[in-house]
Structures are given as structure tokens and as C-alpha cells.
Amino acid sequence: MPHAEIKYSADMSLDTQAMMGLIETTVANHDSGAGAVKSRAYRVEDFQSTHVLITLTLLPKAHRDAAFMNALLADLTAGLKALVDQPCAFSLELAFNGPYYHTDYLQGAAT
């Protein structure tokens, strides 16, 4: 399951829900088996320059080669930039989880 984080300076007004939806749809269009994207947005009060930084991490898989990642990056960049309607620095990074990454779904405390 991919993870996305959107970090943006507090002087910006972003529709982060639309951005998260676009990320999930775009990932699904490129890789139908990726699953839901776990997304979070952080509005940063303490900043120096107006900016948005988006990171998307994925599990490394054989089909997620350079061509796949470049195509995904291009589509995400175009879609996300279209949702930002004010001047700012824009950064988007795609990355793979490391070899010691672990994920589970916890059911909560046993009764």
C-alpha cells in the first residue's frame, strides 16, 4: 500500500483532499494492484519560503521499473500542479520503501 505525504506552508490554501484523491486515482491508473494510498497532509506553520512538498513511497516491485516510475511521476506532476493555484515552490518525490520496511493492519486490543 503506497503512502503519500503533502507538506505545505501555512500561507497556502490547498484542497488537500482533492490532491490525495488525485494521487490515489493516478496510482491506480498506473498500477491497479497497488491498493489504497494512505495519505496525510501537514500544514506547516514555521517555514521560510512558500512551498509544497509531496512524497509518495511504494513497495519495490519488478514492474515498477524506471519507465513505470517516470510515467507515474509525469502524470502526478501534471495533475497535482493543476490543483495548486498560487505561486510557490513545488516538489514531488517518488521513492521506494527500504528493505526493512514492515506494514500490518492492526485490529486493536483483544478483549
Residue pairs with C-beta under 8 A, 6 or more apart in sequence:
1 34
1 35
1 36
1 37
1 38
1 59
1 103
2 27
2 34
2 35
2 37
2 38
2 56
2 57
2 58
2 59
3 37
3 38
3 39
3 56
3 57
4 20
4 23
4 37
4 38
4 39
4 40
4 54
4 55
4 56
4 57
5 39
5 40
5 41
5 42
5 54
5 55
6 14
6 16
6 19
6 20
6 39
6 40
6 41
6 42
6 52
6 53
6 54
7 41
7 42
7 44
7 52
7 53
7 54
8 14
8 16
8 41
8 42
8 43
8 44
8 51
8 52
8 53
8 88
9 43
9 44
9 47
9 49
9 50
9 51
9 52
9 88
10 43
10 44
10 45
10 47
11 47
11 50
12 50
12 52
12 84
12 86
12 88
13 86
14 41
14 52
14 83
14 84
15 83
16 41
18 83
19 41
19 54
19 80
19 83
20 37
20 39
20 41
22 76
22 79
22 80
22 83
23 37
23 39
23 54
23 56
23 76
23 80
24 36
24 37
24 39
26 72
26 75
26 76
26 79
27 34
27 37
27 56
27 58
27 72
28 34
29 75
30 68
30 71
30 72
30 75
31 63
31 64
31 68
31 72
34 58
37 56
49 89
50 86
50 87
50 88
50 89
51 88
51 89
51 90
51 91
52 84
52 88
52 89
52 90
52 91
53 91
53 92
53 93
54 76
54 80
54 91
54 92
54 93
55 92
55 93
55 94
55 95
56 76
56 92
56 93
56 94
56 95
57 94
57 95
57 96
57 97
58 64
58 94
58 95
58 96
58 97
59 96
59 97
59 101
60 96
60 97
64 96
69 94
72 94
73 92
73 94
76 92
76 94
77 92
80 90
80 92
81 90
84 90
